[in-house]
Structure formats: C-alpha cells, structure tokens
Amino acid sequence: MQASLDEAHEGLSGPATKRILEREHAVYGKQECKHLAGILLAHIYNLRKREDYGTPYEKLRSLENGERHLKEGLRHSPMEQRAMAHSDTAFVHQMQKHKQSLLARARAGQALPPGKSA
C-alpha cells in the first residue's frame, strides 16, 4: 500500500505520506490503510530504504498462488482479518507487553506457557 502511494505521489515527505494514510482510513474508510495509519515516521523512512518493503505476510500475499506455502488448513482470509485488526505500532506494543510478561515470569522462575522458551 505504501509503495503504491509513494509511486502515485512521487515520494512525498514522510509526514505528508502519514497524513494521507490516516485520512484514507479515517475519512474514506479504506481498511487496507488501517494498519498503516498509525505508522511511525521513522518506519516510513526505513521502509523506503528497502527495495521490496512489506511485512512477511504482505510478501506472502503478493506471491502468485501464495496459499500453497501456508500450513495445511490455513487460509489468507483469517490472516488478513488479523493483520488489519490493528496498526503496525499497536502490534509492536502488544508484542512488547507479552515479551515483558514472559521475561518477568522467567526471571521469577515461573513456568512458561506451553510452546514458549526463554
């Protein structure tokens, strides 16, 4: 999404790009902009440095017949709903919260949830 926006607007400044993404979601209701609306400016600039930027899921989605690379029983639609549920920044905060919780449990000598390791 950001790549097509950059191309259409010939590389606007980071703040202008961020504002367009926010408006696309808030004013026009574009769900594909929801996860980018809360993006940090530094992240916009970091993404631009990469030739082929996007999350691993976005890269998988861009592949022709990409579902064949998923585990048996997984489909794109539930993953898409989860990916669009929060902004990238919100997911980072959620991940940091869970990481701190796991580290606190490990330091206290408590058992970690199944499938987790310190």
N, C-alpha and C positions, 0 to 999 in steps of 0.2 A: 504493500500500500504506500509506504513512504517513498519507495523508489519511483513509483508512477507519479506521485505528487511532485517529487523533485524534478522529474523529467518534464512534466506538464508546465511547471512554473520556472524552469531553467535555473534551479538551485537557489531558491530564496534563502534568506538568512534563517538561522535556527529558530529564533523567536517567531518569525512570520510563519514558518512551517508548522510550528507547535500550535499557533493560534488557528490556522486553517484546520488542522486535525481536530482541535477542540470544538470548533464551530460545526464541522461536518457531522460530529456526533451529537452535540447539544442542540443545535438549531435544526439540522436536517435529518437527524435520527439515523445516520449511517452507522449500523452496528459494526461494520468492518473497521471503523475508526475508533471504536470504544477503547480497545486495549492500547492504542497509541495516543489517545487524548491526554493521558496522564504521564507521558514520557518526559524524562528529564532532558534539558537542552544538551547536556554533555553526551547523553546517549545518542541523540540525533547526530551530533558531530562524529561520534565514534562509528556509528553505522555507515555514515557517508565515506569513511576511510576504507571500508571493506568493499571489494568489487561486487560480491554477491551476498548482500546482507539480508538477514532474516533469522528467525528462531529456527531451531531444528525442525519443529513441527511445520513451519512455513515452507522450509526447504522440502520436506517430505510431501507436503500438499502440492508443491509445484512439479513434482515428478509425474511423468505420464504413467498411469497405472500404479500410483504410489501405494495403494492399499495392499498390494501383494507383498510389501515389505513389513506390514504390521503383523503382530502376533495373531494366531488363529482366534477368531471371534471378535477382534477389534475392528471398528469401522471409523471413518472420518467424522461422521455427524456428532457422536457424543464427545469426541475430542475437540471438535470445532466449538461446541457449546461451552465446554470448559475453558478453552483458550480465550473465548470472547467474554467470559463472565467477569473478568477483572482487567485492569490495566497492567502493563508490564511492571510498573512500580508497585502496585498492590501485591502482585505475585512475589516480588522481591521481599517486601515487608513480611508477607506470610511465611516465606521460606526462612527468613532470618529469625522470626519468632519461634518456629519449630526447631531450628538449629540450636538456638539458645536453650530451649527446653530440653532437648536431647543431651546437650553438653552438661547442663546442670544435673540431670539425672545420672549421667556417667560419673561426674565428679563426686556425687553423693553416694556412689556405689550402688545405686538402684538398678534393677534390671531394665534393660532397654526393651522396647516393644519388639515383637517377633519380626524378623527380617531386617532389623537395624543393627548396625555395628558402629562402634565409636571410631 
